[in-house]
Amino acid sequence: MASKSQVQSMFQTISPTYDFLNSLLSFNLDKYWRKKTVDLIRPIWQQQPNALILDLCSGTLDLSIQILKQSGPKTKIFALDFSSRMLNEGKKKIPEGDRDRIRLICADIEHLPLRDNVAEAAVMGFGLRNLIDRHQGLREIKRVLKPSGRLAILEFSQPRSRFFRAIYYFYSLYILPLIGGLISGNINAYRYLPDSVRKFYTPDQLQQIMEQIGYRKVAFSLLTAGIVALHVGEKDRAR
């Protein structure tokens, strides 16, 4: 497994082409996946217009921008990522009128610089498998959520159908690194992606881990033939 500094350096390097390659390599499905993620937490700001939402491993702020577009003017966002260059790329996408609603924080998700019980909800898109200590990251997220706070995690998975899995493996192992490497100049970053997905938890395993850490109402759904999994859980009401 790559070290934390290696993963951080990789994202610093690919930040200029990250958005373009996300759309290209996912056939633009990444936008649909992120919309489904935001849908899971929309009830939070509908019930509490002044809610604070955390976008963790925020990258170039795609989830944050979705939340800004869909929520009201009182909803605030803290976008946290350990790559300053990814945050800087994302900053360019924030609408002028919404800049006071979002705060960008360069930070390690495993050691969040936030007090306990501060946020109504949190989202994480394609970031959990990049953490070195995923259990610690999930514990930290639970710590900073308010009681009954909701967490939505979007993460790559592996298709359960043998047919789709064979196509997915061929694409991710051969086509994706070639295109990603040519455009970004860092083929190792796009070799890391399928390798990290292959070594990541199954959706059932992640559900069990979230429950063990203390999340309640944990569930997941598979999207696009199981290429990605969308997980949701809540912090206990009393903590």
N, C-alpha and C positions, 0 to 999 in steps of 0.2 A: 504493500500500500504506500502511496506517495505521502511524503511528510507534509505538515501544514504549510511550511514555507514554500515547498515545491508547488502545491496547489495554488497558493496565493500568487506566486510568480507567474504561473500559467495563466491565470485570469487577468493579471495585469497586462500580459503580452497580447492576449486575444481580444481585449476590450474594444478596440476600434472597429472590428468586423463582427462582433458578437451578435448584434441584433440582426444584421443581414443574414448571417449564417443560420441563426435560429429559424428564421422564416423559410429560408431556402431548403435547409436539410430536413425540416419537419413538414415540408409542403404546405406551409402556412397554418398548420394545425395548432401550433403553439399558442396562437391567439385564442382559438376555441378552448383549449385546455385551461388557459388562464382565466377566461371568462367564467368557466364552470367553477373554478376555485373561488373567485370573488363572489359568485352566487351563494356560496355556502355561508359567507359572513355578512351578506347584505342585510339580513334581519337585525343584526347588531346595531348598525347605525340608523336603521329605520325606527327601532325602539328607543335608541339613545343617540340623538343627532350630534351630540358633542363628544362622541366616543373617540378614544385613541386606538388606532390600528397600527400594529407593528408589521412591517414587511421585512422579514428576516432572510439573510442571504439574498438581498434584494437585487443584486446585479445592476443592470441598467434601468431598473425601476419600472419594468413592464406591469407588474401587479399594482404598484403604487399609482401609476397613471390610470389604470382601470378603476381603482377605488376613487381617485380624485374626480373622474368623470361621472361616476354613478352616485356618489354620496353628496350630502349637502355641505354648505360652506363652513359649518361648525365642526365637521369631522376632521380630525388631525391624523397625520401619519408620521411615524418614525421609520425611516428606511435605513437598515443596518446591513453592512457588508464589510468584509475584511480587505476588499480590493478598492483602494481609493480611485483608481482609474475607471473601474466599472461605475462607481458612483458619479464620477465626473462626466462620463458619457451619458448617464441617465439624467443628470442635472439639465442637460441641453433640451430634454424633452418635456420638462415641466412647463405648463402654460404660465404665462406671465402673471395672470390673476390668481394663480393657486400657489405661488411660491411661499406665501406665509403659512400655508396649511401643512407643509411637509418639511421635516428636518432630516438631513442626511448625516449619518453617524458611521464613521469607519471603526468597526469593532469586531471582535471575535464573538461569535454566537455562543460559544461554550462558556464565555465569561461576560455576560451582558452588563453594560455600564448603566443599569437601570435599577430603581428601587423595587421592592416587592409590591405586587398587587397594583400595577400601574396602568395596564392596558385592558380594554374590553375584548380585543381579538387580535389574532396574529395569523399571518399567512407565510408560507415558505414554498417557493417554487424552484424545484430542481436543485435544492441546496443541502438537504439532509445527508445524502450519501457522500458529500464532500467533507463532512465533519470528521475529524479524527476520533473523537469520543462522542458518538451519537447519543448515547444514554445521557451524558452530561448536558448536551445541547437541549434535549427534550426536558430534562429537569429544570434547566435555566428558563426555558420558555414558560413552563408551568409556574415557576416562581414569580415571574413578572406579570402573569395574567391575573386579573381580578377574579374573585370567586365566580364560578359559572362562565368565565371567559372561554372563548372558543378558538381552537387552533385548526387551520386547514393546511394540509401538506399536499403539494403536487409533486409527484416523483415518477421517474421512469420505472417501468416494470418489464416483465418478459411475457410475451403472449403465451397463453395456455394451449392454444391450438398448435399442433405440430406443424401444420402447413404455414401458418402465419409466423411461427417462431423461426422456421427455416429461412423464410424471406427476410425477416427482421435481422437475423444473425448475419446473413450474407451482406445486407445493406450496411449494417452498423460496423461490421468488421473490415469491409473492403471499400465500399463506395463512400461512406461518410468520412473516413480519415483522409481519403484521397482528395475529395472536394474541399473539406475543411482545411487540410494542410496547404493546398494550393492557394486558397484565398487568404487565410490568416497568416501563412508563413510558419505555422507551428503544428506540424503533423502529429507530434506527440500529444498535444492537447486533445486532438480528436481521436487518438488511439486510447487515451485515458477514459473518454466517455463510455464506450462500450464495455471496457474492462471494469469500470466502476459500477456500471449497471449489472453486469454479470455477477459481481461479488456482493451486491446489495441484498437486503432482506427481501423475501417475498412479501406481498401485501398481508398475508396471514401472519407472518412473523412480526411485521411492524405493528400490526394491530395488537398482538399479544404484548409486545414491548411497551407500547403506550399504556396499556391497561396495567401492566406491572409497575410502571412509574407513577400511576395514580390518576391518569385521565379516565373520565367516565364518558358514557355514550359514544364509545369509539366505534367507528365503522369505516368502510372504504367502498369505493366503486371503481370499476375498471372502464377506461375509455379507449376508443379506437382499437378494438380487438385486443385490449390488454397491454398496449404499448406503454400506457401510463396508468398510474393508480392515484386516485384522489382520496385522501384520508381526512377524517375529521374526528375531533375529540374535544372534551370540555374539562376545565378544572373543576374540582369539587366545590360545591357551594359554600362549604364551611371554612375554606382555607385561602 
